[in-house]
C-alpha cells in the first residue's frame, strides 16, 4: 500500500531538531516518523511519501523555499504545467491542480498554507485528524488511526452496512474514531494547524439544470478525455519488475506451462503495459485505445511491441455456459488486433468468490471486493506492470434510474418513452408489462415532487420500521429501477442489522434531513453517490488483490473523464444501450470501427452465477466465520440470523447477495485488523498502541 502523510502544526517558528522532526506542540518537539518513508520537505509542516512509490510517481516542483507542489500518482502535466498550476494555487485557484489527465493527489505548500486535493470520484481520498495541536493528513485512514491511537467507530460501520451509497448516513467519517474524510470534489486547506474543507467544483443553480452540450460535442469530449487518460499512462517510463526466482531467471520449460503461466506462478507481472479484455465495452475500449495510440503501447522490447490483453475464463459457472462462451468469443475477436497479445486465464472452483478467504492483506477500509480479491488476483498475476481496468465505466456513463425524475424536472417528458418501454421489455412479456410505463412514470414524478429533506426523512423512517420490501433481491430490471427512484434507500445488508444499529443510522439520516434544506437534483445526487461507492470499492480491490510491482489504472475514475462524462446530456444517458453507444462512438472517433457482434452486452448474469456458485461451495466456512463474529460483539448483527441467511442463500433463496458480501467482507476486515501487529509509526514519541485498543472490538452502545 502506498500513501502520503504530512501535518500542519500550530508552531509559529521552525521546530528544533532535524528536518525529519514532527510538529511542535507548545515548546516540545515530537520525534515521530512514518515507517519506510521518504521525506519530501521538512519542518514545520513536513510531508512524506510512504511505500513502494516509483520514481516517476512522485514529482516535486518548487518556486521558492516556501512555495512548492508535490504530485503523487500518474499525472499527464509537464513540469511547466505543474509550475503554472503552482502559481495559480498560490493565488487560491485550486481547479488548475485537478484538471490534468491521470489519477493523482496534489499537495501545495505556500508559506504555512497547505492544500491537499482529492479527486472527483473518490478513488484517491484524503483523510485528516487533529493531532499535537495541529492537523495530520494522509491518503490512507489507518496510519492516522495509528497516530492518534483511535478506536473503531462502530456507528460508521453500521452506516456502511445499512446505507453504503448514502453520503448523508456516512458523513465525513471513517471506521476509525477521530479520522475524517474530505468529500469527493473537495480539497483540504491547512493554515497553521487549522483546517478547512473547500469544494473546487463549479457551483450550479439549484433552480434550473446547467446548460447541456449537444450529444455529438459531449461524446467528443468523452473521447478526448479517455484518449488523454490512456496516453498519460503510456507516456510514462516502462517498468520491468524484478522477477522472483534464482538470479531472476525463468526456470525453463515446465510441462503444461508457458512463459506467462510460469511468471504467474512466481508471482510477478509482465513488463510493460497491459489491459483487461473481458469482452465487455469498457475494458475492450481501453485495450483498443491503448493498442491504437502511436508509439510503443505495450511490453518492453523492440518498437511496436503488442499490448498484453488478459481475459478471465471462469469454468466453474456451468449454468451460464452460453453467456460465458459469448464473452470469451467477443474477447478473442477484439484480440485479433495485431497490436494485442491475448492471454486467457482459465480457473475453476478455486477462483470462485468466497474461496480462500483466510489469506489476504489488511486493507485501509472494508469493502465488498474482499470476497472476490483472490479471483481478481489470479487475473492480475497474468497482467502487466501497468494494467488497465474498466472499473467505473458503468457509474460514469450509465443513467441512474433517478435521472428519470431529473428529466421530469426539466419538462422533458417525451424522453421518458424509450427508457420505460425498454424496461417493459427487459423482464419479458407478462400480464403486468403493459402497466410498467405508467408505474415507472408515476414513481419518477413522485420523486421529482419530493423535497430532499422529506426523502431523507422517509429513508430514516423505513430503517426504523424495517421496511425492506422494495429491496431488489433477484427481481428484474423494473423492480430494481422502481427501488432506485428515491432520494436514498437502505442498502442490501440493512435487513440483517440489529434494531439498535438501524436506529443509530436513522438518527444520522434525520440529522442530515434537518441540516441540508436543499439537495439539488435527485438523479445527479444518486449518480454521484454510486460513483463514490464504486471508487471506494475499487480502492479496496487495489489493496486486497495487489500484485507486487504492478499498478492498476482505472481511467474512467480520472477527473478529466468524470467531468467529460458528466457533460453527457441526460436525454442521451437514459436511452437503452447508451454506454455501449457512447463507447462505440469513442472508438470510431479514434479509428476503430470493426467491433464483434454483441459488443456492449452486460455481464451481470455471469457475475451473479459465479457469486451464487461460490456461496454454495464456501457456505460451511462462511457459517463458521459467523459462529462468533466480531460484528455481533459490536452489536451490529445477530450471528444466528446471518448464519440462517447464508444457508438459505446457498440453497437458492431470493436474498440480496450483495448484502451478504458486505457482511462477510466487513467481518473479514475486522478480523484482519484485530490480528494485525505493529504500527505505521516509529520514533521517540511514536504511539505505542495501534488502532483498536487492546486488539479487541468492544461491545459498544450505538445510541
C-alpha angles and dihedrals in degrees: 000000000000124000143153125227137184142141144218115224131201091236116128095202140033116294119248116249133036128333090261092064121113128237125302119255103194107316096328121098117220115215102209124148133179112240114257094005133158112215113226098178134352144221145025090020106016127191128201136187110217127195136018099330115168116234092247092050094066116058127171127189123183132197096182136340091281101037118066143136129215121194120195121196133011112340124170094203121112121231090259091053090049090054091050089051090049092053091047091050090050086063092046101262104135100170090076088066093055102043100078122102119259136044115286148129120239124206119190126190118195108171106303093341115102121189123190118185126209124199132255097248100042098241089121103041127181122218131193140183137179111260138165094350092310140055130281120202136188143161090243127057100209096066090053090048088053091048095056095031090240126191125219118282098225092182090059091050088052091052091046090056098039100042109008096167098040112099090193090064097041096042115174094316133116132201087272122076112243096015112110133192127217113231121251112277093030138105132215113232119193125189117180092331096314114117135212131178115212134177121238095190119105114259118243132199117265092206100059136019120261115261109274128222123238110269094246092050092047093050090049088054091053090050093050092047093050093047091050091047092053092042091053089060095044092048092063125089118283112248124214109194118221102256119228121241136063110336088339092284127145106250089229133243117354119188109258095006129101126198092274093052092047091050091049090050089055089052104242135114126239119263120264131015131331141161144211113259108189097155090254126119100251101050092037091054093052093046093050093045092049092047094046101051115102120262129031108335104178146010129015118268133068126000116295100018113178125260113250108238117192125201123188114218112197109203096177099073101077094162092071098039094136094052092045092050090049091053092048092048091051090050091051091048092052090046090060084088105115091227093059126083107201124212122181116204109203121196138167136198092323089070099047120118113278092027118131097006093159093076128058140096127271111262126209092250137001121270139166092249089074087083092057101034094106090051092052093044091060089058095043093051087066091049134086136271088262110036128184120217129183097226115147098024094114093049097048098040108031124079115247108228089243088068086078086072089051089057091053091050087054091048093243098136096150091063089065092067099081098044096046091046090052090050090052089055097041096078095042129247116322141153091264099043092096089061095049097090092052093045093051092045091051092050091049092049091050091052092047090054096044114097116231097246090050092051093050091047090051090055090051090052092050090053092052092048093043093235105168099143092112092057107111111231107166095340123131134259093280094055092046092049094047091049090051094052093094137092088247137339140192116276125244094262095052093091091066098050123102121257090248092057093047090049091055092051092047089054089053090051092047091053090049091051092056094040098052112048094173124043108174121230119343098223093049093047093048092048092052091048091050090050092050090051092051092047091051092051091047088055090051090049091051089057099038097048095033116153115202113257092010129116124200115215120200105181093179087069094053118115094240093051094045091052092048092050092049088058091063109110116250089233089062095044097054094055115106111264092013095147094053091044093052093047091046088055090047091054093044089054088052092051100262112122107142103089125164122255113273093026109159097033114145123246100210093114095056092044093052091047091052092049093050092046091050091049091053092050096046101036092111093054092043093052089051089049088061097044089099105002124185088223088065091048087055091052096245101115143011108241094214092057094050093047089053091049092050092053092046093049091049089055091053103265113161096253126142104266092194090062093053090049090055092050093048094046093049092050090048091049092050092051092050090048092052092047092051119116130199132020139258091241140068137176139084094298097034117135112267093206129060126219116294104044115250090357096276135105107236121217101249134184111246097204 
